[in-house]
Amino acid sequence: MISCSVPKSTLPADKKPISVVFLGNSLTYANDLPGLVEALALENGMPMRTQMIAKPNYALVDHLVEGQIQSALKNKFDYLVIQQGPSSQEEGRQMLLDASQQLKMLCDPYGTKLVVYMVWPAHTNYSTFDGVIKNYTDAAVKTNALLIPAGKKWKEHIDQTKDLSYYDSDLFHPSPKGSQMVAQLIYEAIKKDQPDHIK
């Protein structure tokens, strides 16, 4: 497991931190996405603490089999942010839908809200982008989860500008700019869902 947290000394003393656990793979731990979200939140007066469970090439079902997320959820996080690979094909779609439903059922007893982080395909698989967008959207709708439409914004940016700077040099993982865009979307979604935490 890779985990991260911004030093708690920066937290306003009068606010209880929002707690967020991230579950995924290298599209989450690249550039320390949870740390970026936490830093954005703190900069904007929203105390937050994060935990990350992310391993290379893991699908959500791999995390469910390992059982670490089941233990983590006992800490009653406010949000669980999930992602797996692009999942544009039928097998990946079904894995995403099934695992999202299982994770939703695990979240409910603890009052944890599910957040589906939509990713993107490698540039070489750009033609599959619509499938990625559809399948992640369906996963969020079927579980009544918050949707982070990072993949949709990623595609719109490239289609409009032909700029590939959200990609890192391997044309799959996010660059720091790409991760910052995702972090902004996650922060904004949580902010909208937590109006009482805003100054």
Secondary structure by P-SEA (a helix, b strand, c coil): cbbbbccccccccccccbbbbbbbcccccccaaaaaaaaaaaaacccccccccccccccaaaaaaaaaaaaaacccccbbbbbccccccaaaaaaaaaaaaaaaaaaccccbbbbbbbbccccccccaaaaaaaaaaaaaaaacccccaaaaaaaaaaaacccccccccccccccaaaaaaaaaaaaaaaaaacccccc
